[in-house]
Each structure stands twice: as C-alpha cells, then as structure tokens.
Amino acid sequence: MARVKIESARVIRIMEGYGFKAEEVIQLRNGSEAKRYYTVWTKTKVQENDFVSVDGDLSVKVEEYTGKDNVPKVSAGVHINDAIVHAAIDAPF
C-alpha cells in the first residue's frame, strides 16, 4: 500500500469516533489554487479548523452520492488509513 504525507491540511468536519475530513489547498502550475479533500481515519482528537499534518496509508474508492441538484454523481474518495496526525508547523494564518 502507498504511503502519503499531507502538510497543513485544515480539518473541515469531525466524524466522531472515526476520524475527520481534511482540506488541502495547493498551488497549481498556472498560479491558481485548488482544493483537495481527504477522509482521515484516526482516533487522534482534533477540532474543526485545526491545521494538521497527516501521514498514513493511501486508498482511493469510487463513491456515489446525490448532489444538491438531486442528480446522482460519482467521485473518487481519497482516504488515509492508520493515520498519524500532528499539529501543522507551517499553518497559514
């Protein structure tokens, strides 16, 4: 299984007892910004809007859901399993 390390991801939602959803903002080559979302499976306690660094096993799953426009959609869900979570050192303020 592949390992992944995420630096300065913001916690956007807590899944009590399971982990959290995190958002990473990256700089694209054309200068614009893009957001990446991860589901982090861990027992480490965090709070919404905390900035964290995450290291763990990477997995990607096909996820089906119904969008706000009531249309079925499919996306790739990125998950980090057995995650080790630390407070981010270079958190943007």
N, C-alpha and C positions, 0 to 999 in steps of 0.2 A: 504494500500500500504506500502511496506517496505521502510525504510529509509536507506541511505548509506552515509558513510563518507570516502572520499578519501584524503589521506595525500600526499603531494609532488608529484602531477601529473604534467607532462610537457605539455604545450599547443603545439600541433603539427600542427593544422590547424584552421583557423578562418572561421566561416560561418557568414558572415556579416549580422547583424540584427537578428540573431537567436541564436548563441552560438558558441561553438568550440568543436573540438575533442581533447581529452587528452590521454596521455600515462602514465601508472604507471609501474614502474619496481619493481618486488617483488622477494624476495629470496625464493627459493624452499627448501624443507627439505633436498634434496640431495646436496645442496650447489650451484646449478646453478641458474641463473637468468631467469625470464620470464617476458614478457610484457603483460599488459592488456590495452585494449583500451576502451574509453568511449565517448559517444556523450553527451555533457553538454548543456542543453537548458537554457539560461540565457541572460539577457540584460547587464550584467556586462561586461565592456570593459577590454579585456586582449590583450596581444601581443604574437605572436609566440615565443616559447622558454621560456616563463614565467613559473615559478613553482607556482602552486596554490593548495589550499585545497578546496575541494568541499563537500557540504552537501546537500542532496536532496532526492527526491522520486525516487526509483529504478524501472525501467521497462526493460524487455528483449523482443526483437522482432526477428522473423525469417526474415532474409534479403537475397535476391537473387541478385547475380551480376555475371558479366562475368569477369573472371580472365585475367591476362596478357597473358596466354596461349590460350585465346579465348575459354575456357571451362566454361560452367555455373557452379556456385558454390553456396552453401548455408551456411550461418553462423548465429550465434546468436549475434545480435547487442545489446549492453548494453547502456541504455540511463539513464541520470539523469535529471529529470524534476523539475521545480521550484527550481533550484539550487541556493544556497548561496555560493558565491565564495570569498575566502580570499587569500592574498599572503601567500605562504607556509613559515613557520617559519624555518623548518629544510631542506631547499633546498640543494641538493647535488651540490657541486661546483668542 
